[in-house]
């Protein structure tokens, strides 16, 4: 079974390229140059092409030509989101506008809680927007991408209200998450990728069986934390739409162990919100790894 290796597409090299383009040419010229970068990935990124084309062709049922066009547009939108993220984290957040659906749900989370999201749109941009809530905001990130990107991004960041909790092999991140929740802080985490050896749960998603990492849902259950599902999608060149569901605390009856049956109601709700977003914004699915069980490795 193919799984995610913990590295986000583009990595540190991608960040360097986007920062250079943004600082040298500005936002609009950066978008223009991005067209050529996206076309390069469209032509030569075989592995990610295989997975994203499966999503468009088999999952979303797009035709052959629409699948090819959507693949290119998907890479282009991913690049835009990365450029936007760098722009916002570099202090250019006022260049963008945004619309909130569910801001009141986050304001009502006085005891803190988990914000569960996916590789849809850009949750880092959502995190920068969340500073207006006057709450401490933590992002859980895989350690390998965190270590390579953190030091570089710190040189260009002016907004430093976000705190990164790296996922580590020694599970020290669990203590950091527990500490954040005890301090009534918000903790954001993705729940649509898994690394080799991690526990997964199979569930129907867009009419096909998909594998979801157990970890994020287990954390919510074990810590009895309120959960909201959040997404921030790009609707135009400089406008984002933020979605947040009403916070819900999933009560787990078993005190000794938390199994799949206890986690499925939470996963089902998560999938329901993901499906709603993807049906409206199908091009903003940025998961370039095997996800559905019937995909080829």
Buried (B, 14 or more C-beta within 10 A) or exposed (E): EEBBEBEBBBEBEBBEBBBEBBEEEEBEEBBEBBEEBBEEBBEEBEEBBBBBBBBBBBBBEBEEEBBBBBBBBBBBBBBBBBBBBBBBBBEBBEEBEBEBEBBEBBEEBEEBBBBBBBBBBBBBBBBBBBBEEEBBBBBBBBBBBBEBBBEEBEEBBEBEEBBBBBBEEEEEBBEBBBEBBEEEBBBBBBBBBBBEEBEBBEBEBBEBEBBBBBBBBBBBBBBEBBBBBBBBBBBEEBEBBBBBBEBBEBEBEEEEEBEBEBBEBBBEBBBEBBBBBBEEBBBBBBBBBBBBEEBEE
